[in-house]
């Protein structure tokens, strides 16, 4: 086979500069794009209201609502990748993809959930050391 990459490796999909500009101008710098099911999908970062609804769904007494919490979050954050498409059309396509490949919607839910964390990781902050700081001492060179 004369391919430049191994069969088990999949090349990353790349946005054109025009696609990137279109997404960021319509949805902000945190818009995310993914390729699945033969097309591209775009999602906004969840708002605080989206996050609260998601947390409520996770704690619902209804097992179906709990099971679909991340899918509902992804669906709520779904936006049209193509500026000529409507949100209703995107949601219909999203639902159809889920009918064919149900687990892919959970994957979208996971990436949208992760985007709510933000770009900065949390770091633990340690208290100061209880031992005194080391005092630097000079060492004289050996005598000849």
Secondary structure, DSSP 4 states (H G I P E B T S, - for coil): ---SS-TT--PPP---HHHHHHHHHHH-TT-EEEEETTEEEEEPPPPHHHHHHHHHHHT-SSHHHHHTHHHHHHHHHEE-SSTTS-HHHHHHHHHHHHHH-HHHHHHHHHHHHHHTT-SSPP---PPPPSSPPPPP---PPPP-
